[in-house]
């Protein structure tokens, strides 16, 4: 396919979790509001936080960026998604569809995907005014450069100019920016045309000498120092580095979530986190589940059998069974739903070594993983509140058994999920349930025994936050210079 000449700009970072995803989302909303047809793009993502589109899976961050750009998400926005399955390797999602497995020792094989990445980029640019590209990790990982498709390997192949972002909040931002410049070869270095500082706290003027030091050492101009944006906590997190929580004063409902190694689609929890009345406790290894929890949520998992084993190693199975005996509520989503049943079978070794293991037996269901993967967006009806909403499914396997007769939801006229006879244990394959305000309110009301008025309108909150993010970047970045930089790509062809 011929190369696209659409204006494009790549946002690189000095490391993971420096704010690249949010900056891309904010720029997408900002330029879309100026009347441009904007598309987000990430050549390669590594995350178990995925979103379903009408044509397959992409990273959750790219789905949020598409929303920011006011367009429907599409697999071409994230043509390579690697979903980790432990230390040994990852499932490959290529242009939205499962395309095998990439072993850790074969990581350099990513370079084989570059033609498909360029095809997706060219298609995405058709009819667009601007493509905002997000890098992955850091371009300074020179040990991975030879087969790189995620950072400057892509930028060079597609001739996309880049801006490098450093996170001052984590410390060492001068060294990280100047050090990146130092380790790059001349041709890679030439693709980076500017830098910016993210997550600054305090008086920006105090960092003027730091900006001057970086500019002098690299020759790159600074296009802005972006202050800390506290409202970012209201937007879906991209990866496990964002799984943090603290005790919320005054909350009436405490929800405990065991953070398992293969946790996936944990953005299901985001609406709960924003509820003033909810204290969401993310419990990491080495800590017991709190005995005062009202609800335990088992979230999605990319490796159900492996995570079920980890759950038992931590003793969390004992905590959950004790919680249940005390009359507590338990909710399992996707892989967590599978763990709540009597047995989970993986006869084909789809998520690791073939085998099976007993589940927690809190639901009378059994799960068998099979090769056909369900990836789809759905409309659902909540049996409890009669509320209707939108959700999505991304899972392997079939779950069947007596407790499905009390299915908590209906999808396209069929029963979905399962519930215990007393309704205190519920499982479902639906992701995004709590984004529906009526469903969230109804489920929380069942826990406290009465309906409480929640002022949270989740979807409106996301939209307001994206608007605020765009305004924040417009005030603190030289967006005209960024747009002019993106347009140099088109003018050079």
Secondary structure, DSSP 8 states (H G I E B T S, - for coil): -------EEEEEESSTTSSHHHHHHHHHHHHHHTT--EEEE-SEEE-S-EEEETTEEEEHHHHHHHHHTTS---GGGGSEEEEE-SSSEEEEEETTEEEEEEEGGGGGGGGGGHHHHHHHHHHHHTT-SEEEEE--S-TT-GGGGGG--SSHHHHHHHT--EEEEEEGGGS-HHHHHHHHHHHS-HHHHHHEEEEEEEEE-S-GGGGHHHHHHHHHHH--EEEEEEE--GGGGGS---SGGG------TT-SEEEEEE--TTEE-GGGGHHHHH-TTEEEEEE-TTS---TT-SEEEE-EESSHHHHHHHHHHTTHHHHHHHHHHTT-EEEEETHHHHHTSSEEEETT-SSSSSEEEE---SSS-EEEEEEEEEEEEEEEEETTT--EEEEEEEEEEEEESGGGGG-SEEETTEEESEE-TTSSEEEE--BSGGGSHHHHHHHHHHHHTS-------HHHHHHHHHHHHHHHHHHHB-HHHHHHHHHHHHHT-
